Amino acid sequence: MTLTAPQGPALSNRSGLRTATLCALYLAQGVPYGFVLVTLVAHLASQGLETAAVAEIMAFTTLPWVLKFLWGPVIDRFTWPSLGRRRPWIILAEAMMALTLLAMLAIDDLAENVHLLAWMVFLHNCFNALQDVAVDALAVDLLDDEERGKVNGYMWAAKWVGLGIGGAGTGFVLAAVGLKGTLVLQVVLLLLIMLFPLLIRERPGERLFPWSPGGGTEEVQAEETQSTSGLVRDLGRAFSLRSTRIGALLMVLVQTAAGVAGVVAPGLFVQELGWTTEEYSAVAGGYGVLLAIGGALLGGFLLAHFGRLQIMAVATAMASLILIGFGLLSEQWDNRTIGTIYLVALPTCTSLLQVVIFAVCMDISWPRVAASQFTAYMAMLNLSTVMGNWLAPGLSDALATDTLFIIIGSANLCLILLLPLIDLSQTRRVLGEEEGDAEVADATPTQEERPSAS
């Protein structure tokens, strides 16, 4: 039931529109992210930028995603129900993403102003991370249990499409119209995608704009906003279990190897192996992204037929063996086929792994604080990448490049040992599904299932 009934589509009652909107918003995240991590760093590497400077830019790109757990409680705590619980935050984030890209146009020579560029990239990704948290919260609010796995696969595939546009696509655009033209085109694309949340309500009865008729649904308006102290207390309880703590440790480590490899690869391929920026962007941001999209869709399919932890173990093993194998084949690095296989195989496995990670983190999140807890896991996941980014220069100086790939691949393979320690049903079994269930679960936990004994 709604307070008023403005006409127009709404996400809550149209599955196809809901999926299309979520995918479009994930695509908007991927375009500028792929541009920085593929095209921009390759462009700057071709101008002689050192590995440490590339690492700084990549780390500043990822750091806001580590800190995005700070956005979760803010989005949960402060809402504008008459416009939708998540929609105002999404619109704000999209607008600021476009504005910060426009601000980069004021930097005359990016290669000569690396520190300023890094901070601009950091600011842009703060709003990109805000958009991501708000979109994930929207998905948690609106997606049915049976469609989460499938739609997660679609969303992650859409992000890889955005990474492809931002990587390979902007690589060709950069060669044709220059860096500033590439930034302007990204702004136009972001503004077009912003039309989805701008013109579509979350639920029937909500206002489209502040001055529009409507007042939000009675269901949303009747919900009490949880206090900040209560939210923090419940998050502490959610992370008191063995499975949630092991899951957190896994998130902090699982992308470290990829973070190291991501920093080392542009310099290796462009500076040492003689690839042009366009060639590197075409493979890493083109073919690699196409197969990564397939990996995401495959992950969604596998989740419907096999166990999450089993799929995660296989994907982690495959990514590790790719890193190790690439290091062992260092004498063949001049063969473009070897480099191409590496650049397309690693993101394919990483993409499949990401979809499974999303499902695992949703499983071990407590529904009562699911949005904030899931955001915390995603922040830890990005911390893993930042750790790899920061470790890369030191490892690159201390080790031969082939040895580096073998070591990080071997370390990544050891993470499989953590998976048997995770019980995907422990959170809901111990804490309950919802608030009322939690009270019952708290009253009579078994000794085996007490959080303190985990």
C-alpha positions as CSV (number, residue, x, y, z in Angstrom):
1,M,0.0,0.0,0.0
2,T,1.3,3.5,-0.8
3,L,0.5,6.9,0.5
4,T,0.0,8.2,-3.0
5,A,0.2,6.5,-6.4
6,P,2.2,8.4,-9.0
7,Q,2.4,6.6,-12.3
8,G,5.6,5.3,-13.7
9,P,7.9,2.2,-13.5
10,A,9.4,1.1,-10.2
11,L,12.3,-1.2,-9.4
12,S,10.5,-3.2,-6.7
13,N,7.8,-4.7,-8.9
14,R,9.6,-5.0,-12.2
15,S,12.3,-7.7,-12.3
16,G,13.7,-6.9,-15.7
17,L,13.9,-3.2,-15.0
18,R,15.5,-3.9,-11.7
19,T,18.2,-6.1,-13.3
20,A,18.9,-3.6,-16.1
21,T,19.3,-0.7,-13.6
22,L,21.6,-2.6,-11.3
23,C,23.7,-3.7,-14.3
24,A,23.9,-0.2,-15.8
25,L,25.0,1.2,-12.5
26,Y,27.7,-1.5,-12.2
27,L,28.8,-0.7,-15.7
28,A,29.2,3.0,-14.6
29,Q,31.6,1.9,-11.9
30,G,33.7,-0.1,-14.3
31,V,34.4,2.5,-17.0
32,P,36.5,5.0,-15.1
33,Y,38.0,2.3,-13.0
34,G,39.2,0.4,-16.1
35,F,40.4,3.6,-17.6
36,V,42.8,4.3,-14.7
37,L,44.0,0.8,-14.1
38,V,44.6,-0.1,-17.8
39,T,44.7,2.8,-20.2
40,L,46.0,5.6,-18.0
41,V,48.7,3.7,-16.3
42,A,49.9,2.2,-19.6
43,H,49.9,5.6,-21.2
44,L,51.9,7.1,-18.3
45,A,54.3,4.0,-18.4
46,S,54.9,4.7,-22.1
47,Q,56.1,8.1,-21.1
48,G,58.7,6.7,-18.7
49,L,56.7,6.7,-15.4
50,E,58.5,4.6,-12.8
51,T,56.9,1.5,-11.1
52,A,56.6,3.4,-7.8
53,A,54.6,6.2,-9.4
54,V,52.3,3.6,-11.2
55,A,51.9,1.9,-7.8
56,E,50.9,5.2,-6.2
57,I,48.2,5.8,-8.8
58,M,46.8,2.3,-8.6
59,A,46.8,2.3,-4.8
60,F,45.0,5.6,-4.7
61,T,42.5,4.2,-7.1
62,T,41.8,1.2,-4.8
63,L,42.2,2.9,-1.4
64,P,38.7,4.4,-1.4
65,W,37.3,1.0,-1.9
66,V,39.1,-0.2,1.2
67,L,37.5,2.7,3.2
68,K,34.0,2.2,1.7
69,F,32.9,0.4,4.8
70,L,32.6,3.9,6.3
71,W,29.8,4.6,3.8
72,G,27.7,1.6,4.8
73,P,26.5,2.8,8.2
74,V,26.0,6.3,6.8
75,I,23.7,5.0,4.0
76,D,21.9,2.8,6.5
77,R,21.6,5.5,9.1
78,F,20.5,8.5,6.9
79,T,17.7,8.1,4.3
80,W,15.2,10.2,2.4
81,P,12.3,7.7,2.3
82,S,10.0,9.8,0.1
83,L,12.6,9.6,-2.7
84,G,13.7,6.0,-2.0
85,R,16.1,4.6,0.6
86,R,19.1,4.2,-1.7
87,R,18.2,6.3,-4.8
88,P,19.3,9.8,-3.5
89,W,22.7,8.4,-2.6
90,I,23.1,6.8,-6.0
91,I,22.2,10.0,-7.8
92,L,24.6,12.1,-5.6
93,A,27.4,9.6,-6.2
94,E,26.9,9.5,-10.0
95,A,26.9,13.3,-10.3
96,M,30.1,13.6,-8.2
97,M,31.8,10.9,-10.3
98,A,31.2,13.0,-13.4
99,L,32.2,16.2,-11.7
100,T,35.6,14.8,-10.5
101,L,36.4,13.5,-14.0
102,L,35.7,16.9,-15.4
103,A,38.1,18.4,-12.7
104,M,40.9,16.2,-14.1
105,L,40.7,18.3,-17.3
106,A,42.4,21.1,-15.3
107,I,45.6,19.2,-14.9
108,D,47.8,20.2,-17.8
109,D,50.5,17.5,-17.8
110,L,49.4,14.3,-15.9
111,A,52.9,12.7,-16.1
112,E,54.4,15.8,-14.4
113,N,51.7,16.0,-11.7
114,V,51.5,12.4,-10.5
115,H,50.8,13.3,-6.9
116,L,47.9,15.7,-7.8
117,L,46.6,13.1,-10.3
118,A,46.7,10.4,-7.6
119,W,44.6,12.6,-5.2
120,M,42.1,13.4,-8.0
121,V,41.8,9.7,-8.7
122,F,41.3,9.1,-5.0
123,L,38.5,11.6,-4.8
124,H,36.8,10.3,-7.8
125,N,36.9,6.7,-6.4
126,C,35.5,7.9,-3.1
127,F,32.3,8.7,-4.9
128,N,32.6,5.6,-7.1
129,A,32.8,3.5,-3.9
130,L,29.8,5.4,-2.5
131,Q,27.8,4.5,-5.6
132,D,28.9,0.9,-5.2
133,V,27.8,0.7,-1.6
134,A,24.4,2.3,-2.4
135,V,23.8,0.0,-5.3
136,D,24.7,-3.1,-3.3
137,A,22.3,-1.9,-0.5
138,L,19.7,-1.5,-3.2
139,A,20.3,-5.0,-4.4
140,V,20.1,-6.4,-0.9
141,D,16.8,-4.5,-0.4
142,L,15.1,-5.5,-3.6
143,L,16.5,-8.8,-4.9
144,D,14.6,-12.0,-4.1
145,D,16.7,-14.8,-2.6
146,E,16.2,-17.0,-5.7
147,E,17.5,-14.2,-8.1
148,R,20.5,-13.1,-6.1
149,G,23.0,-15.5,-7.6
150,K,21.9,-15.0,-11.2
151,V,21.7,-11.2,-10.9
152,N,25.1,-11.0,-9.1
153,G,26.6,-12.7,-12.1
154,Y,24.9,-10.3,-14.5
155,M,26.0,-7.3,-12.3
156,W,29.6,-8.4,-12.2
157,A,29.6,-9.1,-15.9
158,A,28.3,-5.6,-16.5
159,K,31.1,-4.2,-14.4
160,W,33.6,-6.1,-16.6
161,V,31.9,-4.6,-19.7
162,G,32.6,-1.2,-18.1
163,L,36.2,-2.2,-17.4
164,G,36.4,-3.2,-21.1
165,I,35.1,0.1,-22.2
166,G,37.3,1.9,-19.8
167,G,40.3,-0.2,-20.7
168,A,40.4,-1.3,-24.4
169,G,37.8,1.2,-25.5
170,T,39.4,4.3,-24.0
171,G,42.8,3.0,-25.3
172,F,41.6,3.5,-28.8
173,V,39.8,6.7,-28.0
174,L,42.9,8.1,-26.3
175,A,44.9,7.4,-29.5
176,A,42.3,9.2,-31.6
177,V,41.2,12.2,-29.5
178,G,43.7,12.5,-26.7
179,L,43.4,12.3,-23.0
180,K,41.1,15.2,-22.4
181,G,38.7,14.0,-25.1
182,T,38.7,10.6,-23.4
183,L,37.7,12.1,-20.1
184,V,34.9,14.1,-21.6
185,L,33.4,11.0,-23.3
186,Q,33.5,9.2,-20.0
187,V,31.5,12.1,-18.3
188,V,28.9,11.9,-21.1
189,L,28.5,8.1,-20.5
190,L,28.2,8.5,-16.8
191,L,25.5,11.2,-17.2
192,L,23.5,8.9,-19.5
193,I,23.6,6.1,-17.0
194,M,22.5,8.4,-14.3
195,L,19.2,8.7,-16.1
196,F,18.3,5.2,-14.7
197,P,18.1,6.2,-11.0
198,L,17.0,9.8,-11.9
199,L,13.9,8.7,-13.8
200,I,13.0,5.4,-12.1
201,R,11.5,5.0,-8.6
202,E,12.6,2.4,-6.2
203,R,9.0,1.6,-5.2
204,P,5.5,2.8,-6.4
205,G,4.3,5.8,-4.5
206,E,7.7,7.4,-4.0
207,R,8.5,10.9,-5.4
208,L,10.5,11.1,-8.6
209,F,11.9,14.5,-7.6
210,P,11.7,16.5,-4.3
211,W,8.9,18.6,-5.8
212,S,7.0,15.7,-7.3
213,P,3.7,14.3,-5.7
214,G,4.1,11.2,-3.5
215,G,5.4,10.4,-0.1
216,G,7.0,7.0,-0.1
217,T,5.6,3.7,0.9
218,E,4.1,3.1,4.3
219,E,6.4,0.1,4.7
220,V,9.6,2.2,4.3
221,Q,8.3,5.1,6.3
222,A,7.3,2.9,9.2
223,E,10.8,1.4,9.5
224,E,12.8,2.8,12.3
225,T,16.3,3.9,11.5
226,Q,18.7,1.9,13.7
227,S,20.9,4.0,16.0
228,T,24.6,4.2,15.2
229,S,25.6,2.6,18.5
230,G,23.2,-0.3,17.9
231,L,24.5,-0.8,14.4
232,V,28.1,-1.0,15.6
233,R,27.1,-3.3,18.4
234,D,25.3,-5.7,16.0
235,L,28.2,-5.6,13.6
236,G,30.5,-6.7,16.5
237,R,28.2,-9.6,17.2
238,A,28.2,-10.5,13.5
239,F,32.0,-10.7,13.4
240,S,32.2,-12.7,16.7
241,L,31.8,-16.0,14.9
242,R,34.6,-18.2,13.6
243,S,33.2,-18.3,10.0
244,T,32.8,-14.5,9.8
245,R,36.3,-13.9,11.2
246,I,37.9,-16.4,8.8
247,G,35.9,-14.9,6.0
248,A,37.3,-11.5,6.9
249,L,40.9,-12.8,6.9
250,L,40.3,-14.4,3.6
251,M,39.0,-11.2,2.1
252,V,42.1,-9.3,3.3
253,L,44.4,-11.8,1.6
254,V,42.6,-13.2,-1.5
255,Q,43.5,-10.4,-4.0
256,T,46.9,-9.5,-2.7
257,A,48.7,-11.5,-5.4
258,A,46.5,-9.9,-8.1
259,G,47.3,-6.5,-6.7
260,V,51.0,-7.1,-7.0
261,A,50.7,-8.5,-10.5
262,G,48.5,-5.6,-11.6
263,V,51.2,-3.1,-10.7
264,V,54.1,-5.1,-12.3
265,A,52.3,-6.0,-15.5
266,P,52.2,-2.5,-17.3
267,G,55.9,-1.9,-16.8
268,L,56.8,-5.5,-17.8
269,F,54.8,-5.5,-21.0
270,V,55.2,-1.9,-22.1
271,Q,58.7,-1.0,-20.9
272,E,60.5,-4.4,-21.0
273,L,58.7,-6.5,-23.6
274,G,58.1,-3.6,-26.0
275,W,54.3,-3.7,-26.2
276,T,52.6,-0.4,-27.2
277,T,50.0,1.2,-25.0
278,E,47.3,0.4,-27.6
279,E,48.4,-3.3,-27.8
280,Y,48.4,-3.7,-24.0
281,S,45.1,-2.0,-23.6
282,A,43.5,-4.1,-26.4
283,V,44.5,-7.3,-24.8
284,A,44.2,-6.5,-21.0
285,G,41.2,-4.3,-21.4
286,G,39.7,-6.0,-24.5
287,Y,40.0,-9.7,-24.9
288,G,40.8,-10.1,-21.2
289,V,37.5,-8.3,-20.3
290,L,35.5,-10.3,-22.8
291,L,36.6,-13.6,-21.2
292,A,36.2,-12.1,-17.7
293,I,32.5,-11.4,-18.6
294,G,32.2,-15.0,-19.5
295,G,33.9,-15.9,-16.2
296,A,31.3,-13.9,-14.3
297,L,28.4,-15.5,-16.2
298,L,29.9,-18.9,-15.6
299,G,30.2,-18.1,-11.9
300,G,26.5,-17.4,-11.7
301,F,25.7,-20.7,-13.5
302,L,28.0,-22.8,-11.3
303,L,26.6,-21.3,-8.1
304,A,23.2,-22.8,-9.1
305,H,24.7,-26.3,-9.4
306,F,27.7,-26.6,-7.1
307,G,28.9,-25.7,-3.6
308,R,30.2,-22.1,-3.2
309,L,33.4,-23.1,-1.3
310,Q,34.3,-25.8,-3.8
311,I,34.0,-23.4,-6.7
312,M,36.0,-20.9,-4.7
313,A,38.8,-23.4,-4.2
314,V,39.0,-24.3,-7.8
315,A,39.0,-20.7,-9.0
316,T,41.7,-19.8,-6.5
317,A,43.8,-22.8,-7.6
318,M,43.5,-21.8,-11.2
319,A,44.5,-18.2,-10.7
320,S,47.5,-19.3,-8.6
321,L,48.6,-21.7,-11.3
322,I,48.4,-19.0,-13.9
323,L,50.7,-16.8,-11.9
324,I,53.1,-19.6,-11.2
325,G,53.0,-20.8,-14.8
326,F,53.7,-17.4,-16.2
327,G,56.7,-17.0,-14.0
328,L,58.1,-20.4,-15.0
329,L,57.7,-19.5,-18.7
330,S,59.8,-16.3,-18.4
331,E,62.1,-17.4,-21.3
332,Q,59.1,-17.4,-23.5
333,W,57.9,-13.9,-22.6
334,D,59.0,-12.5,-25.9
335,N,56.3,-14.7,-27.5
336,R,53.2,-12.5,-27.7
337,T,51.0,-15.6,-27.4
338,I,52.3,-16.4,-23.9
339,G,51.7,-12.8,-22.7
340,T,48.3,-12.7,-24.3
341,I,47.2,-16.0,-22.6
342,Y,48.3,-14.6,-19.2
343,L,46.5,-11.3,-19.7
344,V,43.2,-12.9,-20.6
345,A,43.3,-16.0,-18.3
346,L,44.0,-14.3,-15.0
347,P,41.0,-11.8,-15.2
348,T,38.8,-14.7,-16.3
349,C,39.6,-16.7,-13.1
350,T,39.5,-13.5,-11.0
351,S,36.0,-12.6,-12.4
352,L,34.6,-16.1,-11.6
353,L,36.2,-15.9,-8.2
354,Q,34.6,-12.5,-7.5
355,V,31.1,-13.7,-8.2
356,V,31.6,-16.6,-5.8
357,I,33.1,-14.3,-3.2
358,F,29.9,-12.1,-3.4
359,A,27.7,-15.1,-2.7
360,V,29.9,-16.4,0.1
361,C,29.9,-13.0,1.8
362,M,26.1,-12.7,1.5
363,D,25.8,-16.2,3.1
364,I,27.9,-15.4,6.1
365,S,26.4,-11.9,6.6
366,W,23.8,-11.5,9.3
367,P,20.5,-10.3,7.6
368,R,19.9,-7.8,10.4
369,V,23.1,-5.8,9.4
370,A,23.6,-7.4,6.0
371,A,24.2,-4.1,4.0
372,S,26.9,-2.8,6.4
373,Q,28.5,-6.2,7.0
374,F,28.6,-7.0,3.3
375,T,30.2,-3.6,2.6
376,A,32.8,-4.3,5.3
377,Y,33.7,-7.6,3.5
378,M,34.0,-5.7,0.2
379,A,36.2,-3.1,1.8
380,M,38.5,-5.9,3.1
381,L,38.6,-7.3,-0.4
382,N,39.8,-4.1,-1.8
383,L,42.3,-3.7,1.1
384,S,43.7,-6.9,-0.2
385,T,44.3,-5.3,-3.6
386,V,45.9,-2.2,-2.1
387,M,48.2,-4.3,0.0
388,G,49.4,-5.9,-3.2
389,N,49.8,-2.5,-4.9
390,W,52.0,-1.2,-2.0
391,L,54.0,-4.4,-1.8
392,A,54.7,-4.5,-5.6
393,P,57.6,-1.9,-5.8
394,G,59.5,-3.5,-2.9
395,L,59.0,-7.0,-4.3
396,S,59.9,-5.9,-7.8
397,D,63.2,-4.4,-6.5
398,A,64.1,-7.4,-4.4
399,L,63.2,-10.2,-6.8
400,A,63.6,-11.1,-10.4
401,T,60.2,-10.6,-12.1
402,D,59.8,-14.3,-12.9
403,T,60.5,-15.3,-9.3
404,L,58.0,-12.7,-8.1
405,F,55.2,-14.3,-10.1
406,I,56.1,-17.8,-8.8
407,I,56.2,-16.6,-5.2
408,I,52.9,-14.6,-5.2
409,G,51.2,-17.5,-7.1
410,S,52.4,-20.0,-4.5
411,A,51.3,-17.8,-1.6
412,N,47.9,-17.4,-3.2
413,L,47.5,-21.2,-3.5
414,C,47.9,-21.5,0.3
415,L,44.6,-19.6,0.8
416,I,42.7,-22.7,-0.1
417,L,43.6,-24.1,3.3
418,L,41.3,-21.5,5.0
419,L,38.1,-22.6,3.1
420,P,37.3,-25.7,5.2
421,L,37.2,-23.4,8.3
422,I,34.2,-21.5,7.0
423,D,30.7,-22.8,7.8
424,L,28.3,-20.9,5.5
425,S,25.3,-21.5,7.7
426,Q,26.9,-20.6,11.0
427,T,25.8,-16.9,11.1
428,R,22.1,-17.6,10.6
429,R,22.2,-20.7,12.8
430,V,23.7,-18.9,15.7
431,L,22.4,-15.4,15.4
432,G,19.1,-16.1,13.6
433,E,17.7,-14.8,10.3
434,E,16.2,-11.6,11.5
435,E,15.9,-9.5,14.7
436,G,13.2,-11.7,16.3
437,D,15.0,-14.9,15.5
438,A,18.2,-13.4,17.0
439,E,16.5,-12.9,20.3
440,V,15.5,-16.6,20.4
441,A,19.0,-17.7,19.2
442,D,20.7,-15.6,21.8
443,A,18.5,-17.1,24.6
444,T,19.4,-20.7,24.0
445,P,22.6,-21.2,22.1
446,T,24.4,-24.6,22.3
447,Q,27.9,-24.7,23.7
448,E,29.2,-25.7,20.3
449,E,27.6,-22.6,18.7
450,R,28.3,-19.9,21.2
451,P,30.2,-17.0,19.5
452,S,32.8,-17.0,22.2
453,A,33.6,-20.6,21.6
454,S,34.1,-20.3,17.9
